[in-house]
């Protein structure tokens, strides 16, 4: 488990790819890449992993839609059910 102080994860978006990375105090690093439906400029944003997991755990669909304005603004997360979702969640970014 990530220590209380080190709950930050970095999401790096580029055309069709999401790279998720995390570091801990022992300088260990985890990186994972996912194929996503994303077009636009490359961007990076940081989140508290606990808040992001809480939101994703509340969504009862296999896919979620995350809308970002830029790397410093909040993210709007909705269930991706045919492009429509009744629940909306806002997750604030954090500086990493």
Secondary structure, DSSP 8 states (H G I E B T S, - for coil): ---TT--EEEEEEETTEEEEEEE-TTS-EEEEEEE----SS-EEEEEEHHHHHHHHHH--SS-EEEEESSTTS-EEEEE-BTTB-S-EEEE-----
